[in-house]
Amino acid sequence: MKRTSIAMKVLLMLSAVLLVIPAHVIAQEKKTEEPRFKIGGFAHFDYYLGDNGSADTVSEQAFTVRRVRLSFSARITDQISFTIVPQLDDAGTGERTGTLKDLFVNVKLHELATVTAGLYKYEFDLEGRESSTVRPFINRTVVTNTVAGRMTGEGGDFRDKGVSVIGKTGIGGGASLGYGLGVWQGIGPDRSDNNSDLGYTANLWVSPVKGLKLNGGYMTSDNTPKGTALAATPTGTNNKYRAAVVGVQYDEGPIFARAEYFDAELKGSVTKIDRKGWYVEAAYSVLPKLDVMARYQEFENETWGASDNKINSIDLGAKYYFAKKGRRSGTSIAVNYMIRDADSGVSTRIFDERGGTVTGSNIKNVFLARLQVEL
């Protein structure tokens, strides 16, 4: 009887083990499996002080709701995913509240080939593609906004409507290599589709060691309406545009550093505008929740037959995270101080090429503050 009892206990124990192990494995699989539906979002509440002059109708100080975005992503299958990002704020560009920032589908054919189609950011530079939630400084540099953010040469949002293929692969020793090729409408996200040719982007990057990335990009578009001759002065719907960029970035541990150089040409029938510039920036986590940063930027906008117009800025900043999410994102408060100098013919804007425009001597030092709330 005892032997039977012992045998029964052994059988019960084995049965329990057989039941528990698969359940544990299944639980682990469910835990690590990518969710089929994700909801995210963030909001930016900004304040700035500076840039006040009699020649420019810009407030000396202002509060603004800079961004309010929600994101909805769905994984249809292991190969197909879908993303939609509504914009709930009016960012001062004339866009209606509730317009879409992104709407695209990804189809993964292979590790080396994921096809994306819809409205989204094109592969070109480093800073332009970077989300505003993880950027060290509150605003992008002038050269990034003016060159990378304008496939049309006049306006844009680092986005367009089109289709692209991207991919990446390891190349041994922990190194990796990636690329991106895109065909676009060539008119930006909010303009009519009457241009005579498409836009094209090409991007190549390599990461020789962990944290280090070397990047190169090229884009071109012909935004001339069909049947329309090129005007003497290029405009947003009447131009030929090309741009190139090279950059390097290191992001590992408490250190972040990046530098990029841009060169672009906006061309009409008898007028050409050359745009070029560069920046270098660094950030360091002095505490787990506190980053400090510094940046130097320079941009030149040269029109044939006119004097060079340059702007440069020394930017300093700090960011404190209330709730960190990833390496450089999460709910946080940031402050920046920009020490700026500009020639008389330069015009620029504070909020990433949005809002009021200031020119020449009215371009002054600026204090910026931002509260970021992230889901």
N, C-alpha and C positions, 0 to 999 in steps of 0.2 A: 504493500500500500504506500509505503514511504517512497519506493522507487517510482511508482506511478505519479505520486504527488510531485517529486523532484522533476520528473520528465515533463509534467504539465507546466511547471514553473519555467523550465528551460524553453519550452515551446512558446509560452506566453511572452518571455523576454525577447526571444528571437523575432516573434511577430511584432512586438512593440518597436524593436530596432528597425525592422524592415518598413514599418509604417512611418516612423519618425524621420529616418534618413531621407526618403523621397520628399516628404513634406518640407524638410529643411532645405533641400536642394531647390524645390519649386519656389519656396519663399525667397531664397537668394536670387533666383532667376527673375522673379517679379520685381525684386528690389533694384536690381541693376538694369532692368529693361527700360529703355527710353519710353516715357509716357506718350500715349497716343494724342493727347491734347494738352496744350500749355497756354496759360494766360499770364501775361506780364504787362508791365507799363511803368511809366515814370512821369514826373512833373517837375518843371523848373520855375522857380520864383526868383526873379532877378531884381537887383537895384544897381544903378550906376550914377556916378557923380563926375561931371566934367563936360568938355566939348560944348561950351556956350560962347557964341559970338554974334555980333550984330548982323553979319552977312548970311548967317545960316539959321533957319527956323528950327532949332533943336533945343530941347529943354536942357537946362544945366543938370538936372537930376530927374530920375524917373524910376518908378516901379513898373515891372511888367511880368505877366505870366508868359514866359518865353516858350515853353513847350508843355503840352499835355498829350501824351501818347498812350495808347493801349495796343497790345499785340496779341494776336490769336494765331496759334500754330497747331496744325493737325498732321499727324503721321498716318496717311492713308494705308500704306503698306511699308515694308522695310525699305523699299526703293523710292517711294513717292511721298512727298510732304507738301504742305500748303501753308502760306503765311499771309495774313492781312493785318495792316497797321493803320488804324484811323488816326487822324489828327483832330484833336478836340479844341485846340487853341487857334486864335488868329494871330499869326506870328508877324503881322505887319507887312505882308507881301501881297495883299489883295486877295489871298486865298480865303475861301469861305470856311468858317468853322465846320468841322465834320468831314473835310476832304480826306482822301486817302494819301498816306505817305508811301506805303508799300502794298503791293498786291502781286504775289508771284507763286509759282509752283516749281519745286525741285524734283527732278527725275534722275536718280543715281543709276547710271548704266554700268559703271565700273569705278574702281578707286581713282582711276585717271580721267574719268569723264562723268561729271554731273552736269546735266542740262538744266538751266533756269530760264523761265520765260515769264514776262509780265512787266510790272513797274517796280524798279528797285535800284540800288546803288551799283554803279559799274566798277569793275576792277581796274584801278589805275595807280593811285598813290597810297600812302600809308595813313596820313592824317584824315583825308577826306572820307575814307571808308570807315574810319573808327567811330563807334557810337559816342554821342555826346555824354553818355553816362559814365564812360571810363576815361575820357580825355583828361589829362592833367590840368590844363588851363580851361577857363570858362568858355572862351571863344577860340576858334581856329585862327591860324595866321592869315594875314591879308593875302599873301601869295597863294595859299591853298584855296581860299574862297574864290579868288579872282581867276586862277588858272584851272585848278582841278574841278571846281564846282560849276564850270560853265562849258559844257560841251558845245553849246551854240556860240560861245564867245561873249554872249551878253545875257547873263541870267541863267539860273539853273539851281539844282539842289543836290548835286552829286548823283542824280537819278535820271533815268530815262526809261522809255518803253522799248523793250527788245528781247533778244534771246542771247544767251551766252553759254559757254561750256568751260568748266573749271576742273582742275584736278591736282593731286599732289601725290608724292611717293617718297619713300625712304631711299637714300642713296648710299647707305652704309655708314657705320661709325657714329650713329645717332644723327646724321645729317639728313635733310629733306629738301625737296625741290617741288615747286608748284607753278601753275600757269593759269591764265584766264584770257579767253578770246570772246569778244562780244560784237554783235551787230545791233544797231539801235536806230530808232526813228530819227534821232539827231536834232531834236528840237526841245529837249527838256520835258519835264513832267506835265506842264500846264499850258502847252501851246498847240495851235492848229497844225495838222499834218500835211502842210502844203510845200514842204521843202523838196528840192529836186534830187537829192541824193541822201543816202543813209549815213549814219555815223558808225565809227569802228573804234574799238579799244583792244589793246594787247598788253598783257601784264606777265612778268616773269619774276619769280623770287626764289631765293635759296637761303636755307638756314644751315650753315656749316656746323654750328654747335648749338646746344640748348640756349634759348633766350636771344640769340643773335639772328637778325633777318636783314638780307640785302634785297632791295626791290627796284625794279625798273618798269616804267609804263609809257605807253604812247596812245594818243587818241587823235582822231581827225573827223571832221564833219563838213558838209557843204549845205548850209542852211539857206540856199537861195530859192525862192518860190519859182515854180515852173513858169517859163515864159517871161521871166523878169530879168532884165540886165542888171549887173552889179552896179550899185550906186557908188558915188565918189566917196561917201563916208559909210563905213560898215555899220549896220544896225543889227538888232536881234533877229530879224527875219531876212537878212540880206548880207551874208558873209560866208567866208571860207575860214575854217579854224583848224589849227593843229597845235598839239601840246605834247611835251615830253617831261619825264621826271625820273630822277634817280634818288634813292634814299637808303639809309641804314638805321636800324633800330636794335636796341638791347633792352630786354625786359626780363629780369631775373632777380629773385630775392628782393632786397629793399631798393634796388637800383632800376631806374628807367631813364633811358637816353635815346634821343632820336635827332636826325638831321636829314633834310631833303632840299634838293635844288630843282627848280622848275624853269622851263623855257617854253614860250608860246608865241603864236603869231595869229593875228586877226586881220584878214585881208579883204579889201574892197577892190574896185576897178583901178583906182589911182591912189588910194590911201592904204597904208599898212600900219598896224599897231603891234609893237613888240612888247611882250610882257615877260619879265624874268625876275627871279628872286630866290631867296633861301631862308632857312631858319635852323637854329639848333636849340634844343631844350633838354632839360634834365630834371628829374624828380627823385626824391629820396625819402624813404619812410623812416623818420627819426624815432617814431613810436609806432606800435602796431596799428593805431588808429589816426595817426597824424603824418601827412606828407607835406614836404616843402618843395618848391620848384622855382626854376629860373629859365628864362628864354630870351634869345635875341632873334629878331626877324627883320628882313629887309626886302623891299619890293620896288621895282622900277617899271613904269608904264611909259613907253616911248612911242610917240607918233612921228612918222616921217615929216620932216620940215619943221618940227617943233622941238623945244628944249626938253631934256630929260626931266621926268617927274618921279621923285623918289620919296619913299616913306620908310622910316625905321623905328624900331621900338625895343626897349629893354623892359621885359615883363617879369614881375616877381609875384609869387603866390603861395598860398597854404590851403590845405583841405583837411577837415576833421570829419571822420566817419562816425556817425551815431550807431549804425548797424552796417557792417561791411558785408559785401556780397561779391565774392570773387576777389581778384587781386587789387583792382582799382575802381570798384563800383560799389553802390549801396547808398543808403540814405546818408546825406552828408551836408556840410556847409563849407563853402569855399570863398576865399577873398583873393582878388588880383589887383595889382597896381601896375599900370602901363605908362612908361615914361617915353613919350612919342615925339618925333620930330619929322616934319614934312615940308616939301617944296610947295610953292604957291599954287601950282596947277594940280595938286593931288586931291582927290575926293575919296572919302572912305566912310564906313558906317561901323557902329559899335557891335551890334548883335549879328555877327556872322553875315555881313552884307545885307542886313535888314534894318528897318526903321529909318530914322532921319539921317541925312547925308551932311557931313561937315567937310570943309575945304580949306587947304592951305594953313594960314595962321590960326584958324579956328580949331584945328586939330590939336588938342591939348592933352595933358596927362589925364588919365582916367582911373577912377577907382570902381571896381566891380565886386559885387557880392552875389552869391547864389545859394539858395536852399534847394537841394535835390531830394525828392521823395521817390523811392523806388519800391515797386512790389517785389 
